[in-house]
């Protein structure tokens, strides 16, 4: 059995032979690369030939798709560090804002 499901960024698939669930996160046509992220958070890559010779099928987004990221804190992503994202007042040219 071979895959008839085309790779589409953002779609979820299941490798029926190996019982692995993953999401396509990037397709580089020029490099013949289909980048995927498995449900456990690992990143993988396929070329078009190996994709279509595999046993992948479309699936609905898993309910627990964020499980690999559950142990992340807001600080890990830099969301609570507001000072790092503000413009330095010394770098602002106020002449640009005056009429």
N, C-alpha and C positions, 0 to 999 in steps of 0.2 A: 504494500500500500504506500502511495506517495502523497505528498501534500498537494491539495488543490487550492488551499487558502493562500491568497497573496499577502505578503507582509505589508502592513499599514501601521504607520507610527501612531502610537496611542492605543492600539488594539491588543487584547489579551489572547493568548493561545495556550494550548496544552499539547505537549509532546506525548502522544498516546502510547508510544512504545516504551518511553522511559518514565511516564507519569510525572512530568515536570511542567509547571505552570510559569509562564513568562509574559512580559509585555515588550513590544517592539518600541525602542526608544529613539532610534535613529537609523536612517537608510542613506548610505553614501553610494549613489549609482556609479560614479566615476571610479570608485575604489572597490566596487563589487562587495560591499559590506552591509550587513544587516545586524545592527547592534541591539541586543535584548537585555532586559533585566529580569532575573528569575525572582520568584516569590520570596526567596530567602535573602534577597538583596544583592546576590552575586551578579556580575555583568558577564555576558557572553557575546559571541559574534559568529555569524554564519555568512558564507558566500551564497550567491543565488543558487548554484548547483546543489549545495548541501541542503539548503532550505527546501527545495522542491523534491529532493530525494528522501526527506524525513517524513515523519508521521504527525505533522502539526495540524490542529484544527482550531477554528475560532471558538472562544468561550466568552461568557459574560465576565465582567470585572469581578474578581473574587471579593467576598465580603471582608476578608482579612488581609487585603492587599498591602496595607500599611504596616503590617506586623513587624517587618524588619526594621522599621523606623520608630517603633514604639518607645524605645529606651532613649531617644534623643530628647534633650532639653532645649527650651527656647534659646538658651545661651549658646548651644552648639551651633546654631544656625546664624547667630549674630543679630537676632531680632531685638534683643533687649539692650543692646549696646548702642543707644541712640546717639551718643556723642560722636561716634565714628562716622555717622552718616550726615551730619550737619555741615554746612559750608562754613569755612573759616571766615569771620567777618573781615579780617584783614585782606582777604582775597577778592572781596566784592567791590566792584567799581560802581559807586553810587551815581556817578555821572550818567551811566547808561539808563538809569531809572528817572532822571529828572527831565522835565519838558523843556 
